[in-house]
Amino acid sequence: MSTPILLLNTKVEMQNALAAAKTITAISKATEAVITATHDFQVGDLIVIDEVAGMFEINKRVVRVKSINTTVDFTCEGLDSTNWTTYVSGGTAQKVSTLLAFDNVTSFNFPEPQPNRIDVTPISSSQKVEVFGLDDAPVATMNMNSDPLGATIVELRKASLAKTTRAFRVTTQTGQVLIFNAFVAGGRGFDGAVGAVATGQASMTFAAPEQWFAS
């Protein structure tokens, strides 16, 4: 039987700081990618990957550590790299050292990504002909009670102004975990009326595909 998402007691967390970058020297092509890098990570850590040459599909992803081989390499939980391009060189792995939890989110919207529709209609056709291209980058939104001086909103505003990414972790009451890395916008404006709670909104444009875990 399926376990539906219940948006009650759901925790939304955003990266507040990253640890020093570790240098990547290899990434396997496997059902669960193994990254070679001297590190101090632990099982369950969230790691942001970037600047990899060759295996571009892994850049800007946030991954979760499933297991480690001393301090030489680590396995990325559920991250299938089998059909990705071959790793060439370089890359950084940075642990999400601290996360800030939002306590003012009232709704979370993650619409289904849509593919680009490309018009390939020839002049000989009497009707439109389209093919599907790559999916658009997903854009999730959060509605919030306005709290401009709250720690999470201050950090959100910093990321928005700097046009930088932040790693997110969403944990539902029923235990499912969603992780993603996104460019954020928000934390600056608000909307309200007499006698009503002022509200604000933030949007997260995914920099790489998301991952779901059962727990």
PyMOL commands that place a pseudoatom at each C-alpha (Angstrom):
pseudoatom trace, name=CA, resn=MET, resi=1, chain=A, elem=C, hetatm=0, pos=[0.000, 0.000, 0.000]
pseudoatom trace, name=CA, resn=SER, resi=2, chain=A, elem=C, hetatm=0, pos=[1.307, 3.433, -0.899]
pseudoatom trace, name=CA, resn=THR, resi=3, chain=A, elem=C, hetatm=0, pos=[2.193, 6.019, 1.729]
pseudoatom trace, name=CA, resn=PRO, resi=4, chain=A, elem=C, hetatm=0, pos=[0.764, 9.427, 0.758]
pseudoatom trace, name=CA, resn=ILE, resi=5, chain=A, elem=C, hetatm=0, pos=[2.514, 12.631, 1.696]
pseudoatom trace, name=CA, resn=LEU, resi=6, chain=A, elem=C, hetatm=0, pos=[0.846, 14.328, 4.641]
pseudoatom trace, name=CA, resn=LEU, resi=7, chain=A, elem=C, hetatm=0, pos=[1.745, 17.997, 4.988]
pseudoatom trace, name=CA, resn=LEU, resi=8, chain=A, elem=C, hetatm=0, pos=[1.465, 18.062, 8.752]
pseudoatom trace, name=CA, resn=ASN, resi=9, chain=A, elem=C, hetatm=0, pos=[4.502, 18.246, 11.027]
pseudoatom trace, name=CA, resn=THR, resi=10, chain=A, elem=C, hetatm=0, pos=[6.551, 18.582, 7.843]
pseudoatom trace, name=CA, resn=LYS, resi=11, chain=A, elem=C, hetatm=0, pos=[10.023, 20.030, 8.298]
pseudoatom trace, name=CA, resn=VAL, resi=12, chain=A, elem=C, hetatm=0, pos=[11.567, 22.248, 5.606]
pseudoatom trace, name=CA, resn=GLU, resi=13, chain=A, elem=C, hetatm=0, pos=[15.282, 22.942, 6.064]
pseudoatom trace, name=CA, resn=MET, resi=14, chain=A, elem=C, hetatm=0, pos=[17.704, 25.068, 4.059]
pseudoatom trace, name=CA, resn=GLN, resi=15, chain=A, elem=C, hetatm=0, pos=[21.493, 24.995, 3.958]
pseudoatom trace, name=CA, resn=ASN, resi=16, chain=A, elem=C, hetatm=0, pos=[23.031, 27.643, 6.172]
pseudoatom trace, name=CA, resn=ALA, resi=17, chain=A, elem=C, hetatm=0, pos=[26.710, 26.763, 5.705]
pseudoatom trace, name=CA, resn=LEU, resi=18, chain=A, elem=C, hetatm=0, pos=[29.001, 24.464, 3.737]
pseudoatom trace, name=CA, resn=ALA, resi=19, chain=A, elem=C, hetatm=0, pos=[32.197, 22.885, 5.046]
pseudoatom trace, name=CA, resn=ALA, resi=20, chain=A, elem=C, hetatm=0, pos=[35.521, 23.139, 3.222]
pseudoatom trace, name=CA, resn=ALA, resi=21, chain=A, elem=C, hetatm=0, pos=[35.538, 21.576, -0.232]
pseudoatom trace, name=CA, resn=LYS, resi=22, chain=A, elem=C, hetatm=0, pos=[37.039, 18.110, -0.671]
pseudoatom trace, name=CA, resn=THR, resi=23, chain=A, elem=C, hetatm=0, pos=[38.745, 17.310, -3.987]
pseudoatom trace, name=CA, resn=ILE, resi=24, chain=A, elem=C, hetatm=0, pos=[37.182, 14.548, -6.077]
pseudoatom trace, name=CA, resn=THR, resi=25, chain=A, elem=C, hetatm=0, pos=[39.523, 12.227, -7.996]
pseudoatom trace, name=CA, resn=ALA, resi=26, chain=A, elem=C, hetatm=0, pos=[37.076, 9.632, -9.381]
pseudoatom trace, name=CA, resn=ILE, resi=27, chain=A, elem=C, hetatm=0, pos=[33.358, 8.829, -9.713]
pseudoatom trace, name=CA, resn=SER, resi=28, chain=A, elem=C, hetatm=0, pos=[32.080, 5.389, -10.654]
pseudoatom trace, name=CA, resn=LYS, resi=29, chain=A, elem=C, hetatm=0, pos=[29.335, 4.562, -13.147]
pseudoatom trace, name=CA, resn=ALA, resi=30, chain=A, elem=C, hetatm=0, pos=[27.098, 2.332, -11.053]
pseudoatom trace, name=CA, resn=THR, resi=31, chain=A, elem=C, hetatm=0, pos=[23.573, 1.899, -9.697]
pseudoatom trace, name=CA, resn=GLU, resi=32, chain=A, elem=C, hetatm=0, pos=[24.816, 3.884, -6.717]
pseudoatom trace, name=CA, resn=ALA, resi=33, chain=A, elem=C, hetatm=0, pos=[27.676, 6.220, -7.610]
pseudoatom trace, name=CA, resn=VAL, resi=34, chain=A, elem=C, hetatm=0, pos=[30.856, 5.918, -5.546]
pseudoatom trace, name=CA, resn=ILE, resi=35, chain=A, elem=C, hetatm=0, pos=[32.864, 9.134, -5.259]
pseudoatom trace, name=CA, resn=THR, resi=36, chain=A, elem=C, hetatm=0, pos=[36.568, 8.962, -4.481]
pseudoatom trace, name=CA, resn=ALA, resi=37, chain=A, elem=C, hetatm=0, pos=[37.776, 11.853, -2.332]
pseudoatom trace, name=CA, resn=THR, resi=38, chain=A, elem=C, hetatm=0, pos=[39.656, 12.135, 0.945]
pseudoatom trace, name=CA, resn=HIS, resi=39, chain=A, elem=C, hetatm=0, pos=[36.956, 13.278, 3.354]
pseudoatom trace, name=CA, resn=ASP, resi=40, chain=A, elem=C, hetatm=0, pos=[35.551, 13.304, 6.880]
pseudoatom trace, name=CA, resn=PHE, resi=41, chain=A, elem=C, hetatm=0, pos=[31.915, 12.621, 5.960]
pseudoatom trace, name=CA, resn=GLN, resi=42, chain=A, elem=C, hetatm=0, pos=[29.508, 10.407, 7.878]
pseudoatom trace, name=CA, resn=VAL, resi=43, chain=A, elem=C, hetatm=0, pos=[26.547, 8.272, 6.839]
pseudoatom trace, name=CA, resn=GLY, resi=44, chain=A, elem=C, hetatm=0, pos=[23.500, 10.480, 6.276]
pseudoatom trace, name=CA, resn=ASP, resi=45, chain=A, elem=C, hetatm=0, pos=[25.454, 13.657, 5.488]
pseudoatom trace, name=CA, resn=LEU, resi=46, chain=A, elem=C, hetatm=0, pos=[24.241, 15.842, 2.643]
pseudoatom trace, name=CA, resn=ILE, resi=47, chain=A, elem=C, hetatm=0, pos=[27.000, 16.666, 0.143]
pseudoatom trace, name=CA, resn=VAL, resi=48, chain=A, elem=C, hetatm=0, pos=[26.930, 19.243, -2.660]
pseudoatom trace, name=CA, resn=ILE, resi=49, chain=A, elem=C, hetatm=0, pos=[28.862, 18.179, -5.785]
pseudoatom trace, name=CA, resn=ASP, resi=50, chain=A, elem=C, hetatm=0, pos=[30.178, 20.642, -8.367]
pseudoatom trace, name=CA, resn=GLU, resi=51, chain=A, elem=C, hetatm=0, pos=[32.915, 21.481, -10.898]
pseudoatom trace, name=CA, resn=VAL, resi=52, chain=A, elem=C, hetatm=0, pos=[33.236, 17.898, -12.181]
pseudoatom trace, name=CA, resn=ALA, resi=53, chain=A, elem=C, hetatm=0, pos=[34.667, 17.520, -15.702]
pseudoatom trace, name=CA, resn=GLY, resi=54, chain=A, elem=C, hetatm=0, pos=[33.226, 14.748, -17.835]
pseudoatom trace, name=CA, resn=MET, resi=55, chain=A, elem=C, hetatm=0, pos=[30.352, 13.500, -15.694]
pseudoatom trace, name=CA, resn=PHE, resi=56, chain=A, elem=C, hetatm=0, pos=[28.464, 16.778, -15.925]
pseudoatom trace, name=CA, resn=GLU, resi=57, chain=A, elem=C, hetatm=0, pos=[25.180, 15.164, -14.805]
pseudoatom trace, name=CA, resn=ILE, resi=58, chain=A, elem=C, hetatm=0, pos=[26.350, 15.162, -11.185]
pseudoatom trace, name=CA, resn=ASN, resi=59, chain=A, elem=C, hetatm=0, pos=[27.239, 18.855, -11.001]
pseudoatom trace, name=CA, resn=LYS, resi=60, chain=A, elem=C, hetatm=0, pos=[25.251, 20.938, -8.515]
pseudoatom trace, name=CA, resn=ARG, resi=61, chain=A, elem=C, hetatm=0, pos=[23.494, 17.884, -7.108]
pseudoatom trace, name=CA, resn=VAL, resi=62, chain=A, elem=C, hetatm=0, pos=[23.034, 17.406, -3.407]
pseudoatom trace, name=CA, resn=VAL, resi=63, chain=A, elem=C, hetatm=0, pos=[23.576, 13.737, -2.538]
pseudoatom trace, name=CA, resn=ARG, resi=64, chain=A, elem=C, hetatm=0, pos=[23.165, 11.715, 0.655]
pseudoatom trace, name=CA, resn=VAL, resi=65, chain=A, elem=C, hetatm=0, pos=[25.988, 9.540, 1.966]
pseudoatom trace, name=CA, resn=LYS, resi=66, chain=A, elem=C, hetatm=0, pos=[24.910, 5.896, 2.189]
pseudoatom trace, name=CA, resn=SER, resi=67, chain=A, elem=C, hetatm=0, pos=[28.233, 4.379, 3.260]
pseudoatom trace, name=CA, resn=ILE, resi=68, chain=A, elem=C, hetatm=0, pos=[31.915, 5.234, 3.475]
pseudoatom trace, name=CA, resn=ASN, resi=69, chain=A, elem=C, hetatm=0, pos=[35.166, 3.356, 2.896]
pseudoatom trace, name=CA, resn=THR, resi=70, chain=A, elem=C, hetatm=0, pos=[37.303, 4.847, 5.705]
pseudoatom trace, name=CA, resn=THR, resi=71, chain=A, elem=C, hetatm=0, pos=[38.097, 8.355, 4.461]
pseudoatom trace, name=CA, resn=VAL, resi=72, chain=A, elem=C, hetatm=0, pos=[38.836, 7.417, 0.850]
pseudoatom trace, name=CA, resn=ASP, resi=73, chain=A, elem=C, hetatm=0, pos=[35.446, 7.261, -0.840]
pseudoatom trace, name=CA, resn=PHE, resi=74, chain=A, elem=C, hetatm=0, pos=[31.719, 7.341, -0.181]
pseudoatom trace, name=CA, resn=THR, resi=75, chain=A, elem=C, hetatm=0, pos=[28.593, 5.911, -1.793]
pseudoatom trace, name=CA, resn=CYS, resi=76, chain=A, elem=C, hetatm=0, pos=[25.782, 8.234, -2.904]
pseudoatom trace, name=CA, resn=GLU, resi=77, chain=A, elem=C, hetatm=0, pos=[22.500, 6.732, -1.765]
pseudoatom trace, name=CA, resn=GLY, resi=78, chain=A, elem=C, hetatm=0, pos=[20.167, 5.880, -4.645]
pseudoatom trace, name=CA, resn=LEU, resi=79, chain=A, elem=C, hetatm=0, pos=[22.120, 7.949, -7.211]
pseudoatom trace, name=CA, resn=ASP, resi=80, chain=A, elem=C, hetatm=0, pos=[22.289, 5.884, -10.413]
pseudoatom trace, name=CA, resn=SER, resi=81, chain=A, elem=C, hetatm=0, pos=[25.207, 7.025, -12.599]
pseudoatom trace, name=CA, resn=THR, resi=82, chain=A, elem=C, hetatm=0, pos=[25.262, 3.942, -14.843]
pseudoatom trace, name=CA, resn=ASN, resi=83, chain=A, elem=C, hetatm=0, pos=[24.322, 5.756, -18.054]
pseudoatom trace, name=CA, resn=TRP, resi=84, chain=A, elem=C, hetatm=0, pos=[26.026, 9.058, -17.333]
pseudoatom trace, name=CA, resn=THR, resi=85, chain=A, elem=C, hetatm=0, pos=[29.045, 10.329, -19.204]
pseudoatom trace, name=CA, resn=THR, resi=86, chain=A, elem=C, hetatm=0, pos=[32.425, 9.151, -17.960]
pseudoatom trace, name=CA, resn=TYR, resi=87, chain=A, elem=C, hetatm=0, pos=[34.221, 11.089, -15.228]
pseudoatom trace, name=CA, resn=VAL, resi=88, chain=A, elem=C, hetatm=0, pos=[37.325, 12.880, -16.526]
pseudoatom trace, name=CA, resn=SER, resi=89, chain=A, elem=C, hetatm=0, pos=[38.799, 14.995, -13.748]
pseudoatom trace, name=CA, resn=GLY, resi=90, chain=A, elem=C, hetatm=0, pos=[38.291, 17.449, -10.923]
pseudoatom trace, name=CA, resn=GLY, resi=91, chain=A, elem=C, hetatm=0, pos=[35.259, 18.291, -8.871]
pseudoatom trace, name=CA, resn=THR, resi=92, chain=A, elem=C, hetatm=0, pos=[34.450, 19.313, -5.327]
pseudoatom trace, name=CA, resn=ALA, resi=93, chain=A, elem=C, hetatm=0, pos=[32.373, 17.713, -2.583]
pseudoatom trace, name=CA, resn=GLN, resi=94, chain=A, elem=C, hetatm=0, pos=[31.129, 20.001, 0.193]
pseudoatom trace, name=CA, resn=LYS, resi=95, chain=A, elem=C, hetatm=0, pos=[29.255, 18.826, 3.256]
pseudoatom trace, name=CA, resn=VAL, resi=96, chain=A, elem=C, hetatm=0, pos=[26.175, 20.787, 4.282]
pseudoatom trace, name=CA, resn=SER, resi=97, chain=A, elem=C, hetatm=0, pos=[27.453, 21.571, 7.756]
pseudoatom trace, name=CA, resn=THR, resi=98, chain=A, elem=C, hetatm=0, pos=[24.359, 23.329, 9.105]
pseudoatom trace, name=CA, resn=LEU, resi=99, chain=A, elem=C, hetatm=0, pos=[20.701, 23.548, 8.117]
pseudoatom trace, name=CA, resn=LEU, resi=100, chain=A, elem=C, hetatm=0, pos=[18.108, 26.092, 9.229]
pseudoatom trace, name=CA, resn=ALA, resi=101, chain=A, elem=C, hetatm=0, pos=[14.510, 24.924, 9.741]
pseudoatom trace, name=CA, resn=PHE, resi=102, chain=A, elem=C, hetatm=0, pos=[11.612, 27.121, 8.623]
pseudoatom trace, name=CA, resn=ASP, resi=103, chain=A, elem=C, hetatm=0, pos=[8.873, 27.546, 11.217]
pseudoatom trace, name=CA, resn=ASN, resi=104, chain=A, elem=C, hetatm=0, pos=[6.631, 29.838, 9.143]
pseudoatom trace, name=CA, resn=VAL, resi=105, chain=A, elem=C, hetatm=0, pos=[5.877, 27.839, 5.958]
pseudoatom trace, name=CA, resn=THR, resi=106, chain=A, elem=C, hetatm=0, pos=[2.133, 27.486, 5.331]
pseudoatom trace, name=CA, resn=SER, resi=107, chain=A, elem=C, hetatm=0, pos=[2.227, 25.650, 1.985]
pseudoatom trace, name=CA, resn=PHE, resi=108, chain=A, elem=C, hetatm=0, pos=[4.750, 23.939, -0.290]
pseudoatom trace, name=CA, resn=ASN, resi=109, chain=A, elem=C, hetatm=0, pos=[4.135, 23.565, -4.025]
pseudoatom trace, name=CA, resn=PHE, resi=110, chain=A, elem=C, hetatm=0, pos=[6.319, 21.377, -6.278]
pseudoatom trace, name=CA, resn=PRO, resi=111, chain=A, elem=C, hetatm=0, pos=[4.608, 21.182, -9.712]
pseudoatom trace, name=CA, resn=GLU, resi=112, chain=A, elem=C, hetatm=0, pos=[5.413, 18.424, -12.175]
pseudoatom trace, name=CA, resn=PRO, resi=113, chain=A, elem=C, hetatm=0, pos=[8.252, 19.544, -14.514]
pseudoatom trace, name=CA, resn=GLN, resi=114, chain=A, elem=C, hetatm=0, pos=[7.131, 19.954, -18.123]
pseudoatom trace, name=CA, resn=PRO, resi=115, chain=A, elem=C, hetatm=0, pos=[9.185, 19.146, -21.239]
pseudoatom trace, name=CA, resn=ASN, resi=116, chain=A, elem=C, hetatm=0, pos=[10.003, 21.864, -23.734]
pseudoatom trace, name=CA, resn=ARG, resi=117, chain=A, elem=C, hetatm=0, pos=[7.703, 21.576, -26.745]
pseudoatom trace, name=CA, resn=ILE, resi=118, chain=A, elem=C, hetatm=0, pos=[9.694, 22.151, -29.926]
pseudoatom trace, name=CA, resn=ASP, resi=119, chain=A, elem=C, hetatm=0, pos=[7.876, 23.136, -33.103]
pseudoatom trace, name=CA, resn=VAL, resi=120, chain=A, elem=C, hetatm=0, pos=[9.152, 21.089, -36.090]
pseudoatom trace, name=CA, resn=THR, resi=121, chain=A, elem=C, hetatm=0, pos=[6.224, 21.744, -38.424]
pseudoatom trace, name=CA, resn=PRO, resi=122, chain=A, elem=C, hetatm=0, pos=[7.288, 21.558, -42.088]
pseudoatom trace, name=CA, resn=ILE, resi=123, chain=A, elem=C, hetatm=0, pos=[5.695, 23.913, -44.591]
pseudoatom trace, name=CA, resn=SER, resi=124, chain=A, elem=C, hetatm=0, pos=[4.102, 20.878, -46.264]
pseudoatom trace, name=CA, resn=SER, resi=125, chain=A, elem=C, hetatm=0, pos=[2.029, 20.110, -43.162]
pseudoatom trace, name=CA, resn=SER, resi=126, chain=A, elem=C, hetatm=0, pos=[-1.493, 21.355, -42.535]
pseudoatom trace, name=CA, resn=GLN, resi=127, chain=A, elem=C, hetatm=0, pos=[-1.205, 20.911, -38.772]
pseudoatom trace, name=CA, resn=LYS, resi=128, chain=A, elem=C, hetatm=0, pos=[1.358, 21.696, -36.116]
pseudoatom trace, name=CA, resn=VAL, resi=129, chain=A, elem=C, hetatm=0, pos=[4.025, 19.071, -35.440]
pseudoatom trace, name=CA, resn=GLU, resi=130, chain=A, elem=C, hetatm=0, pos=[5.920, 19.080, -32.125]
pseudoatom trace, name=CA, resn=VAL, resi=131, chain=A, elem=C, hetatm=0, pos=[8.581, 17.012, -30.417]
pseudoatom trace, name=CA, resn=PHE, resi=132, chain=A, elem=C, hetatm=0, pos=[9.426, 17.026, -26.729]
pseudoatom trace, name=CA, resn=GLY, resi=133, chain=A, elem=C, hetatm=0, pos=[12.800, 18.348, -25.610]
pseudoatom trace, name=CA, resn=LEU, resi=134, chain=A, elem=C, hetatm=0, pos=[14.365, 18.451, -22.169]
pseudoatom trace, name=CA, resn=ASP, resi=135, chain=A, elem=C, hetatm=0, pos=[12.256, 19.050, -19.077]
pseudoatom trace, name=CA, resn=ASP, resi=136, chain=A, elem=C, hetatm=0, pos=[12.196, 22.588, -17.730]
pseudoatom trace, name=CA, resn=ALA, resi=137, chain=A, elem=C, hetatm=0, pos=[13.974, 23.076, -14.417]
pseudoatom trace, name=CA, resn=PRO, resi=138, chain=A, elem=C, hetatm=0, pos=[11.379, 22.514, -11.679]
pseudoatom trace, name=CA, resn=VAL, resi=139, chain=A, elem=C, hetatm=0, pos=[10.364, 25.573, -9.689]
pseudoatom trace, name=CA, resn=ALA, resi=140, chain=A, elem=C, hetatm=0, pos=[8.962, 24.920, -6.216]
pseudoatom trace, name=CA, resn=THR, resi=141, chain=A, elem=C, hetatm=0, pos=[7.306, 27.636, -4.164]
pseudoatom trace, name=CA, resn=MET, resi=142, chain=A, elem=C, hetatm=0, pos=[6.683, 28.157, -0.466]
pseudoatom trace, name=CA, resn=ASN, resi=143, chain=A, elem=C, hetatm=0, pos=[4.097, 30.458, 1.033]
pseudoatom trace, name=CA, resn=MET, resi=144, chain=A, elem=C, hetatm=0, pos=[5.056, 31.762, 4.445]
pseudoatom trace, name=CA, resn=ASN, resi=145, chain=A, elem=C, hetatm=0, pos=[3.908, 33.977, 7.263]
pseudoatom trace, name=CA, resn=SER, resi=146, chain=A, elem=C, hetatm=0, pos=[6.075, 37.057, 6.882]
pseudoatom trace, name=CA, resn=ASP, resi=147, chain=A, elem=C, hetatm=0, pos=[9.022, 37.176, 9.295]
pseudoatom trace, name=CA, resn=PRO, resi=148, chain=A, elem=C, hetatm=0, pos=[11.668, 39.451, 7.746]
pseudoatom trace, name=CA, resn=LEU, resi=149, chain=A, elem=C, hetatm=0, pos=[14.075, 39.181, 10.714]
pseudoatom trace, name=CA, resn=GLY, resi=150, chain=A, elem=C, hetatm=0, pos=[13.785, 35.413, 11.178]
pseudoatom trace, name=CA, resn=ALA, resi=151, chain=A, elem=C, hetatm=0, pos=[17.063, 33.534, 10.732]
pseudoatom trace, name=CA, resn=THR, resi=152, chain=A, elem=C, hetatm=0, pos=[15.785, 31.463, 7.803]
pseudoatom trace, name=CA, resn=ILE, resi=153, chain=A, elem=C, hetatm=0, pos=[14.370, 34.493, 5.994]
pseudoatom trace, name=CA, resn=VAL, resi=154, chain=A, elem=C, hetatm=0, pos=[17.592, 36.459, 6.482]
pseudoatom trace, name=CA, resn=GLU, resi=155, chain=A, elem=C, hetatm=0, pos=[19.543, 33.551, 4.943]
pseudoatom trace, name=CA, resn=LEU, resi=156, chain=A, elem=C, hetatm=0, pos=[16.976, 33.195, 2.178]
pseudoatom trace, name=CA, resn=ARG, resi=157, chain=A, elem=C, hetatm=0, pos=[17.324, 36.876, 1.368]
pseudoatom trace, name=CA, resn=LYS, resi=158, chain=A, elem=C, hetatm=0, pos=[21.144, 36.601, 1.259]
pseudoatom trace, name=CA, resn=ALA, resi=159, chain=A, elem=C, hetatm=0, pos=[20.973, 33.687, -1.169]
pseudoatom trace, name=CA, resn=SER, resi=160, chain=A, elem=C, hetatm=0, pos=[18.379, 35.473, -3.289]
pseudoatom trace, name=CA, resn=LEU, resi=161, chain=A, elem=C, hetatm=0, pos=[20.467, 38.632, -3.606]
pseudoatom trace, name=CA, resn=ALA, resi=162, chain=A, elem=C, hetatm=0, pos=[23.674, 36.696, -4.310]
pseudoatom trace, name=CA, resn=LYS, resi=163, chain=A, elem=C, hetatm=0, pos=[21.949, 34.437, -6.897]
pseudoatom trace, name=CA, resn=THR, resi=164, chain=A, elem=C, hetatm=0, pos=[23.554, 31.362, -5.302]
pseudoatom trace, name=CA, resn=THR, resi=165, chain=A, elem=C, hetatm=0, pos=[22.188, 27.895, -4.658]
pseudoatom trace, name=CA, resn=ARG, resi=166, chain=A, elem=C, hetatm=0, pos=[21.129, 26.364, -1.363]
pseudoatom trace, name=CA, resn=ALA, resi=167, chain=A, elem=C, hetatm=0, pos=[20.597, 22.725, -0.476]
pseudoatom trace, name=CA, resn=PHE, resi=168, chain=A, elem=C, hetatm=0, pos=[17.156, 21.855, 0.909]
pseudoatom trace, name=CA, resn=ARG, resi=169, chain=A, elem=C, hetatm=0, pos=[15.799, 18.905, 2.862]
pseudoatom trace, name=CA, resn=VAL, resi=170, chain=A, elem=C, hetatm=0, pos=[12.065, 18.341, 3.308]
pseudoatom trace, name=CA, resn=THR, resi=171, chain=A, elem=C, hetatm=0, pos=[10.999, 15.657, 5.795]
pseudoatom trace, name=CA, resn=THR, resi=172, chain=A, elem=C, hetatm=0, pos=[7.321, 14.697, 5.900]
pseudoatom trace, name=CA, resn=GLN, resi=173, chain=A, elem=C, hetatm=0, pos=[5.388, 13.483, 8.921]
pseudoatom trace, name=CA, resn=THR, resi=174, chain=A, elem=C, hetatm=0, pos=[5.211, 10.042, 7.317]
pseudoatom trace, name=CA, resn=GLY, resi=175, chain=A, elem=C, hetatm=0, pos=[8.995, 9.897, 6.999]
pseudoatom trace, name=CA, resn=GLN, resi=176, chain=A, elem=C, hetatm=0, pos=[9.704, 10.553, 3.329]
pseudoatom trace, name=CA, resn=VAL, resi=177, chain=A, elem=C, hetatm=0, pos=[12.716, 12.775, 2.661]
pseudoatom trace, name=CA, resn=LEU, resi=178, chain=A, elem=C, hetatm=0, pos=[13.168, 15.064, -0.338]
pseudoatom trace, name=CA, resn=ILE, resi=179, chain=A, elem=C, hetatm=0, pos=[16.556, 16.672, -1.055]
pseudoatom trace, name=CA, resn=PHE, resi=180, chain=A, elem=C, hetatm=0, pos=[17.438, 19.151, -3.779]
pseudoatom trace, name=CA, resn=ASN, resi=181, chain=A, elem=C, hetatm=0, pos=[19.789, 22.008, -4.613]
pseudoatom trace, name=CA, resn=ALA, resi=182, chain=A, elem=C, hetatm=0, pos=[18.221, 25.197, -5.924]
pseudoatom trace, name=CA, resn=PHE, resi=183, chain=A, elem=C, hetatm=0, pos=[18.620, 28.850, -6.760]
pseudoatom trace, name=CA, resn=VAL, resi=184, chain=A, elem=C, hetatm=0, pos=[16.322, 30.753, -4.431]
pseudoatom trace, name=CA, resn=ALA, resi=185, chain=A, elem=C, hetatm=0, pos=[14.351, 33.963, -4.707]
pseudoatom trace, name=CA, resn=GLY, resi=186, chain=A, elem=C, hetatm=0, pos=[12.362, 35.515, -1.908]
pseudoatom trace, name=CA, resn=GLY, resi=187, chain=A, elem=C, hetatm=0, pos=[12.497, 36.884, 1.588]
pseudoatom trace, name=CA, resn=ARG, resi=188, chain=A, elem=C, hetatm=0, pos=[12.235, 40.515, 0.530]
pseudoatom trace, name=CA, resn=GLY, resi=189, chain=A, elem=C, hetatm=0, pos=[8.574, 41.237, -0.100]
pseudoatom trace, name=CA, resn=PHE, resi=190, chain=A, elem=C, hetatm=0, pos=[5.339, 40.667, 1.799]
pseudoatom trace, name=CA, resn=ASP, resi=191, chain=A, elem=C, hetatm=0, pos=[1.620, 40.981, 1.279]
pseudoatom trace, name=CA, resn=GLY, resi=192, chain=A, elem=C, hetatm=0, pos=[-1.024, 41.895, 3.814]
pseudoatom trace, name=CA, resn=ALA, resi=193, chain=A, elem=C, hetatm=0, pos=[-4.169, 43.771, 4.698]
pseudoatom trace, name=CA, resn=VAL, resi=194, chain=A, elem=C, hetatm=0, pos=[-5.726, 45.364, 7.756]
pseudoatom trace, name=CA, resn=GLY, resi=195, chain=A, elem=C, hetatm=0, pos=[-6.165, 42.814, 10.527]
pseudoatom trace, name=CA, resn=ALA, resi=196, chain=A, elem=C, hetatm=0, pos=[-4.583, 39.986, 8.512]
pseudoatom trace, name=CA, resn=VAL, resi=197, chain=A, elem=C, hetatm=0, pos=[-1.282, 38.155, 8.877]
pseudoatom trace, name=CA, resn=ALA, resi=198, chain=A, elem=C, hetatm=0, pos=[1.284, 39.431, 6.386]
pseudoatom trace, name=CA, resn=THR, resi=199, chain=A, elem=C, hetatm=0, pos=[2.531, 36.714, 4.060]
pseudoatom trace, name=CA, resn=GLY, resi=200, chain=A, elem=C, hetatm=0, pos=[5.526, 36.211, 1.800]
pseudoatom trace, name=CA, resn=GLN, resi=201, chain=A, elem=C, hetatm=0, pos=[6.687, 33.751, -0.808]
pseudoatom trace, name=CA, resn=ALA, resi=202, chain=A, elem=C, hetatm=0, pos=[9.906, 32.085, -1.870]
pseudoatom trace, name=CA, resn=SER, resi=203, chain=A, elem=C, hetatm=0, pos=[10.678, 30.175, -5.041]
pseudoatom trace, name=CA, resn=MET, resi=204, chain=A, elem=C, hetatm=0, pos=[13.338, 27.509, -5.577]
pseudoatom trace, name=CA, resn=THR, resi=205, chain=A, elem=C, hetatm=0, pos=[14.552, 26.831, -9.126]
pseudoatom trace, name=CA, resn=PHE, resi=206, chain=A, elem=C, hetatm=0, pos=[16.227, 23.440, -9.078]
pseudoatom trace, name=CA, resn=ALA, resi=207, chain=A, elem=C, hetatm=0, pos=[19.877, 23.493, -10.177]
pseudoatom trace, name=CA, resn=ALA, resi=208, chain=A, elem=C, hetatm=0, pos=[19.850, 19.688, -10.589]
pseudoatom trace, name=CA, resn=PRO, resi=209, chain=A, elem=C, hetatm=0, pos=[17.319, 16.842, -10.237]
pseudoatom trace, name=CA, resn=GLU, resi=210, chain=A, elem=C, hetatm=0, pos=[15.858, 16.086, -6.817]
pseudoatom trace, name=CA, resn=GLN, resi=211, chain=A, elem=C, hetatm=0, pos=[15.984, 12.804, -4.881]
pseudoatom trace, name=CA, resn=TRP, resi=212, chain=A, elem=C, hetatm=0, pos=[13.393, 11.120, -2.672]
pseudoatom trace, name=CA, resn=PHE, resi=213, chain=A, elem=C, hetatm=0, pos=[14.093, 8.649, 0.123]
pseudoatom trace, name=CA, resn=ALA, resi=214, chain=A, elem=C, hetatm=0, pos=[11.663, 6.495, 2.088]
pseudoatom trace, name=CA, resn=SER, resi=215, chain=A, elem=C, hetatm=0, pos=[13.205, 7.717, 5.347]
for i in range(1, 215): cmd.bond("trace and resi %d" % i, "trace and resi %d" % (i + 1))
show_as sticks, trace
zoom trace
